[in-house]
Amino acid sequence: MRQALYGSLPEVSAADPEQKLNRVSLLWPIVVGQEMALRSRLVRLTEKTLYVEVEGQEWVPVLKSLESKILREINQHSDLASFTRIALAAVPVRKVSKKANQSSPASKKLYRGPAVKGNLEMIKDLDLRNSLERIGRKMRFVTLILLAGVFLANCSAMPSQQNLTLASMVEDNESSRFAQSYAVRQIKILKANNPNTTYRDPRAYYHFLLALKHEREGDFDQAAFHYARVVKYDPRNEKFYSHLVHLLLRTGQFESALQGGLDGLQQFPGNVAMRMIVADILSAQGKREQAIEHYKKITQADPSNGRAYLMIGNNFHLIKKNDEAVENFKQAVLTDPANALGYHYLGKTLAQAGNREEAIANYKKALNLRPSLVDSRKNLAQVYELQNQYDEAIRQYKIILKLQPNNKKIRKHLEEINLAFNSAGGAPLDSSALSEFVLKESNIHTKLGSALYQQASYLQALDEFRLVLIEGEQQDIRLIIARIFELFERMDKAINEIEAYRETQEDLPVEILLHLARLYGLDNRMEKSIELLDAAVTLDPDNDRLYHALALANMAVNRNQEAIIHIQKAITLDDQRDVYFFEQGALLERVGQYDDAIQSMQRTLELNPTHSNAHNFIGYMYATKGEDLDKAMHHLQQALSIQPRNGYFLDSLGWIYFKKGQSAEALTHLKKAMIYTEPDPVLYDHLGDVYFNLEQVNDARKAWATSLILTRKRLEDPKGEIPNPHELEEKIQNAEQLMQKNR
């Protein structure tokens, strides 16, 4: 953001002192930061001095200590003059002068620009709106603010783009709304009047802000869409160009990333990050020689880049040039001694060349750095077998099975070795007695991505996993990519990845269907979730978990009778799961079968006596019915003994006391419940009833009014119990009438 704003400054004319002040005023909050900008104002300037008002004497020393840094940055970016001094004057708080078109920090009113449709009020994203407001307050020249106001109102209509060429990623032509905007036309006029001055297209700033927004939200497709336009309107900005290419790779737009990277390297041949992406894509496409040339240029520009040496070695290894591969793998571990994969591939290449002792030494180094590197352990075990060191091979295979207990291939091979080893009575084994054992090793980018994933560097892992997909194999890597998006709470993106994987498979395992259904549910697409679960039940009709999931999905869309059928089927298949009986009880309560609901909850407690929610449910049901209040009290005390700070349990206990006629005790527990829960309409409804019973009518009215507000909000997305809004309105009206009589 700072770079973009600095870059905008040369576009503003400094022909008069007022414009000169505005230009430096725009730099001030960027240089001093948001906190100091709220407490200080640039009010005037001379050739060498900046005059600044500061709210409160205590902040003057703070700014004074930063004087040299502030002057250095302003002089670097203002290209107006060489300022040497800041004159600071303390003023009372909230009485700072409003010169330089600066509004008071206490004011909440946004700068609105001209009264045209599409002004700042129409921008829904608050962070974006506040950023633009701060820029607009500092500039009489309102090009950027007008542009943003008109365009941001339509940002939600931007289409999602997939696998675009760079040329197709930019929509603009001279007749478009963008090109005809006031801001763009003003820039054209300025360019015509000042042909020797470089003016940047304001559309670049608009798209840059939207790109930041989408990237922050994890929507990398939309971020790439807007960065492509930033690059079009600001093609000389190397960082933007490089970041665009990175995002194109991250979103799987490989051809666009490759072409964009090659185009970018024509302008910025020294950009290592962009060249690495180009080389990686060429390598993944099998264009080994071209990839090697790009990797070599990276090592020339950055001799310490261990990854480049690793990739050169891997490509030489794949085209059977083992001497060159060994040389580069050695260079990889020399530049990065912690590079486990460098030692792994060095060991692999040496083993294939017949140098087994050195291979074993390098595999051991790799495993010292990463004990979980299973491919190194597999290869080490095989080398031990070739050396007839079967005891060492067996030890390695056993470790692998601890890491991968479901690896049937390793387990079978280990059993064969043990059998042959025991039959030989300790004599050297004849390897011909063993069945053929071929190890399939994972792609280098899979290894790199896995290491990054284990380090929680999820986005870097995502980039590596994308490269795996270029080769067209290992489509199951999409399941890991989906997991990454799930971690970032982008269920829509996770769904897209699993659906793409689904298209490559004839039959999808039930577990994946179940997980995909869960993601659709989390993305509020319950109909699709139910559809997938129905398909899963067809594939595995005896799986109780599928019926349980179907019950929950139907429950979420208020199909309670269907949900009851499914949960009862789950219970038929497994009647020892307390959760099934609990959810059956909740469903039966929903359809008014209260006695059956209590019985189901009692069965829950038979299976799990510490099920606090079941205790709460039974106690609250008894209290609601107004019967067996001593039983209700017992169950709530049991629930609270397990979860003493559960606000909903405290609410239930308070309601039981109210039903027993002990309103003062009820009030104590309801107030305590409010400490441990978010504002809840039922709790405030209960609180109102208790206050009213205690003849605190005004407090009762306030509580019911709060409950009504919360209820109306909850009606938009009804989940759980909510009061009847009409009954709340009647209670409020009765309270107001009673208060009127008592005046």
Secondary structure as GFF3:
##gff-version 3
##sequence-region A 1 743
A	DSSP	alpha_helix	2	8	.	.	.	ID=ss1
A	DSSP	three_ten_helix	9	11	.	.	.	ID=ss2
A	DSSP	alpha_helix	17	32	.	.	.	ID=ss3
A	DSSP	alpha_helix	34	37	.	.	.	ID=ss4
A	DSSP	beta_strand	40	45	.	.	.	ID=ss5
A	DSSP	beta_strand	49	55	.	.	.	ID=ss6
A	DSSP	three_ten_helix	57	59	.	.	.	ID=ss7
A	DSSP	alpha_helix	60	65	.	.	.	ID=ss8
A	DSSP	alpha_helix	67	78	.	.	.	ID=ss9
A	DSSP	beta_strand	85	91	.	.	.	ID=ss10
A	DSSP	three_ten_helix	120	122	.	.	.	ID=ss11
A	DSSP	alpha_helix	126	138	.	.	.	ID=ss12
A	DSSP	alpha_helix	143	152	.	.	.	ID=ss13
A	DSSP	three_ten_helix	155	157	.	.	.	ID=ss14
A	DSSP	alpha_helix	182	193	.	.	.	ID=ss15
A	DSSP	alpha_helix	203	216	.	.	.	ID=ss16
A	DSSP	alpha_helix	220	233	.	.	.	ID=ss17
A	DSSP	alpha_helix	238	250	.	.	.	ID=ss18
A	DSSP	alpha_helix	254	267	.	.	.	ID=ss19
A	DSSP	alpha_helix	272	284	.	.	.	ID=ss20
A	DSSP	alpha_helix	288	301	.	.	.	ID=ss21
A	DSSP	alpha_helix	306	318	.	.	.	ID=ss22
A	DSSP	alpha_helix	322	335	.	.	.	ID=ss23
A	DSSP	alpha_helix	340	352	.	.	.	ID=ss24
A	DSSP	alpha_helix	356	369	.	.	.	ID=ss25
A	DSSP	alpha_helix	374	386	.	.	.	ID=ss26
A	DSSP	alpha_helix	390	403	.	.	.	ID=ss27
A	DSSP	alpha_helix	408	423	.	.	.	ID=ss28
A	DSSP	three_ten_helix	431	433	.	.	.	ID=ss29
A	DSSP	alpha_helix	444	454	.	.	.	ID=ss30
A	DSSP	alpha_helix	458	470	.	.	.	ID=ss31
A	DSSP	alpha_helix	477	487	.	.	.	ID=ss32
A	DSSP	alpha_helix	491	503	.	.	.	ID=ss33
A	DSSP	alpha_helix	510	522	.	.	.	ID=ss34
A	DSSP	alpha_helix	526	539	.	.	.	ID=ss35
A	DSSP	alpha_helix	544	556	.	.	.	ID=ss36
A	DSSP	alpha_helix	560	573	.	.	.	ID=ss37
A	DSSP	alpha_helix	578	590	.	.	.	ID=ss38
A	DSSP	alpha_helix	594	607	.	.	.	ID=ss39
A	DSSP	alpha_helix	612	625	.	.	.	ID=ss40
A	DSSP	alpha_helix	629	642	.	.	.	ID=ss41
A	DSSP	alpha_helix	647	659	.	.	.	ID=ss42
A	DSSP	alpha_helix	663	676	.	.	.	ID=ss43
A	DSSP	alpha_helix	681	693	.	.	.	ID=ss44
A	DSSP	alpha_helix	697	715	.	.	.	ID=ss45
A	DSSP	alpha_helix	725	741	.	.	.	ID=ss46
###
